[in-house]
Every structure is written in C-alpha cells, then in structure tokens.
C-alpha cells in the first residue's frame, strides 16, 4: 500500500519535471574556441555529428578509420576542422592523435566515443577472434581513448565524455552476444567514470539508441553458403543447415530492423550532450529505445526471457535436439 502511494506521487512529479524541461530548457554553451574529438567519423552518427558541430562553430577533431575518407570529410567541413586517421584499437594511432591535438589545444571540451562494429552470432559458433575484435573496438578502444585524453578533459570544469552504447547495453538479445557484452561493459565503464570524476565536474553521457538506419545494419551480408562453410563440422551437425539458415536470415525479418529509425534522432541527442549546459546522464533517442526496449529491460528476467525467446516463430529446431539426453 505504501509503495503504491509513493509511486502515485513520483509519477506525476516525474511528468511535471519532464514537461518543465521541455518548455524551459537549459541554454547551450558558447562553442567559440571549444574543441570536440569524435572517433568513427567515416559514416553514420560520427560523420553527421562532425558536420553539425562544425556548422555550430565548434573546433571539430574527427578521427576516421579509413584514410581515403579524410579528404571526403574534410571537404564537408570548415577549414578550422581537423580530420585524421584513427584506429582506436592501435595505441600508436591514439598517441599520434594526442600529439596532433596537444599542439592545437590544452583543453578538450568533449570526447565522443562513437566508433563501433557489430558482429552477430550465437555464442556456440561466433569465433573468439570475432568476440575479441568486438570488445577491442566497442570497449577497450574507447577506454584507451578516454584514459589518454582525460588530462585534456579535466583541465577545465564541465567538459564531457559521451559514449554511444545501445539498447543492447541494457538488454541482451539472442545472436548479439559479442555486441551486447561490449555495450554492457561500456555502460558500466561510463557509470564508474562519472562517479569517479565527480569532483572534477566531468560530465559523462550515455547514448542508448535502438535500431537506426545506419551502415552497421544496412551493410551487405555475405552469402549464407560462405557463412556455413566457415562453421566447424560439430556446429553444423549440432544446429543443422535449416535452423542456421533461418537464424542467418532473421535480421532481415526483424520488425525493429525493418522499421529502423532516422539516425538524426541520435545525432540530435549527441548534439545536446555536447552543447547543452546541463547534459543528461542517459539519452534514449527514438521510440524503440524509450518506449519498448528500456521498459522491457525493467521487467523480471523470466518475463523478458519469455518475450525474447519463448515467443519465437522459427520454423525449425536445432538438428541434434532429438539426441539430447533426458533425466
């Protein structure tokens, strides 16, 4: 009874607070002489964010993975922007970026950890090499970037680190073991960083989008036969070709991927985290993240399991299920 009473008080207070934020937003900062470092600017969120922040007057420092993309992006930015090659899994690249930036400024206003990869696969057949690659890019690379540039960030108050995670960082779905693990790790790293650097007034924001129309989900997959040949014989026998083919084609049938949202929703959230005087701790841009995945993550685990696993409509079962021993 007491719990229900407290909840009935908190809900209207929360709604009133959000309405107040909407109608009386905090002002944006003055972008003059403020440097923003962004990784993964070849395509997607990072590419668009670099362009938008450059228009706003920030000094954009854009890292791209492929050197061929340097001139392409530089041509879209003003002369004061700097585009350079950056592989966040290579310490030499990070050190070179630090030396380049250190010659321009002693202070960073923001570090946007955006670079990322998405390699799907069940735990039983995704390779350790693929899992390590995912963790290297989506987690350890961002940790290395943060640790390297932390001195330039805390040289002034109200600087910020902005980490792009995912709804996969709060809700682990089948076929996303490596990706979800890397995003869960980045979520907890972000929370620790925010709490540890509280005295320095370093702002740490986390962006948790759902499926967006970006190259990471629009990329062309290799043919199923190529995927099948890469699997070990025991995995092929255990799961069977029909079942694996259905799993492999699953993303194309996924309702959330089919209705992936406008990536500008994420870019706007990133802009707010960079520009606003009072950035949020967490952003959930888009309807998928805010209205479905986040509420779903708050439910009891058994119920989430039922929704994500036991309501599947696969036409096949793993080939070796019939051989499984029973008590």
C-alpha positions, -999 to +999 in steps of 0.1 A: +000+000+000+028+024+009+047+015-022+017+022-044+012+056-027+049+065-032+046+055-069+014+075-074+033+106-061+065+100-081+049+095-115+032+129-117+063+146-103+084+130-130+059+140-157+059+176-144+097+176-143+099+164-179+073+190-190+093+217-173+125+206-191+106+207-224+092+241-220+121+257-201+152+240-215+187+248-202+207+271-225+235+259-248+271+268-243+292+292-264+310+270-290+338+295-295+373+280-290+359+247-279+374+215-292+354+183-297+371+150-305+350+124-323+360+088-333+345+068-361+336+097-384+338+077-417+300+072-418+269+072-396+265+091-364+301+103-362+302+116-397+270+136-394+278+149-359+311+162-371+293+182-398+266+195-375+290+206-348+313+223-373+283+243-385+276+253-349+311+268-346+330+241-326+366+231-335+359+196-347+386+169-344+373+140-365+390+106-365+383+083-395+393+046-397+400+046-435+425+071-448+405+075-480+377+092-461+399+120-448+396+142-479+359+133-483+350+145-448+374+175-448+357+188-479+324+189-460+339+208-430+352+243-425+390+250-426+392+250-388+382+214-386+408+187-385+403+152-400+429+124-393+432+087-395+424+069-362+421+033-354+412+032-317+425-003-313+460+009-321+479+027-293+502+043-319+472+059-337+459+072-303+492+086-293+496+103-327+461+118-323+471+130-288+502+147-301+483+163-330+456+177-307+480+187-280+497+211-305+463+228-310+449+230-275+455+221-239+418+216-233+391+194-248+355+203-244+342+169-253+353+134-263+327+115-283+334+077-283+315+067-314+335+041-333+319+007-333+314-027-350+285-052-349+293-089-354+262-111-348+264-148-339+253-173-312+279-179-286+282-215-298+296-205-332+309-170-331+347-171-330+367-159-301+386-138-326+353-120-336+344-115-299+378-101-291+376-078-322+342-065-310+355-059-275+386-042-288+367-017-308+335-012-288+351-013-254+388-013-250+393+012-278+370+037-260+387+030-227+421+037-242+408+070-258+393+081-225+424+074-205+446+091-230+426+123-233+414+125-197+441+151-187+429+174-215+393+170-205+396+177-168+418+207-174+386+227-172+352+221-155+321+209-173+340+191-201+323+159-211+328+123-223+299+109-244+298+072-250+275+056-276+263+023-263+230+008-274+198-008-261+219-039-264+238-025-234+207-028-212+190-058-229+209-088-242+191-105-271+200-138-288+225-136-316+241-105-302+264-119-275+296-102-285+279-068-293+258-068-261+288-078-239+308-049-253+279-024-248+272-036-213+309-031-205+309+004-219+277+012-199+294+002-166+326+019-175+307+051-182+289+049-148+322+044-130+339+072-148+311+096-140+312+087-103+350+087-100+354+121-118+326+138-099+350+161-081+364+173-114+329+180-126+334+159-157+301+152-174+296+117-187+266+110-210+255+076-224+235+074-257+213+042-259+197+041-294+176+013-308+179+002-344+187+031-367+192+033-404+230+033-404+256+013-423+260-010-393+226-026-401+224-017-438+256-034-447+255-062-473+259-096-457+280-124-472+260-153-488+248-179-463+268-207-480+300-187-472+288-184-435+280-222-435+314-232-447+332-212-420+315-232-393+331-262-377+316-296-385+303-302-350+284-268-351+269-277-384+258-311-371+245-297-338+223-269-353+216-281-388+216-261-421+178-253-420+179-238-385+211-219-391+198-205-424+167-192-406+188-176-379+211-161-405+181-146-424+165-134-391+178-098-390+162-092-424+128-102-410+133-084-377+104-059-372+127-034-354+153-035-382+126-032-409+113-001-391+147+013-382+145+049-372+161+081-385+197+084-373+193+121-369+175+113-336+208+100-323+228+130-338+204+154-320+209+136-287+247+138-293+245+175-301+226+181-268+251+162-248+280+182-264+263+216-264+239+219-235+249+234-202+231+206-184+237+174-204+217+143-195+233+112-180+214+089-204+197+096-237+173+071-253+167+086-287+139+072-308+106+053-300+122+019-299+147+027-272+124+049-250+091+031-254+100-005-259+135-017-251+140+003-219+107-006-203+113-042-214+147-042-197+130-033-164+108-064-163+116-096-144+142-117-162+118-147-166+093-124-184+120-109-206+131-145-215+096-154-224+092-123-247+126-126-264+130-164-266+099-184-259+077-165-283+099-170-313+083-182-345+111-202-360+100-230-383+129-253-374+146-266-343+183-275-339+191-307-357+206-325-327+178-317-302+164-352-306+198-366-294+198-347-262+199-368-231+170-367-206+170-374-169 
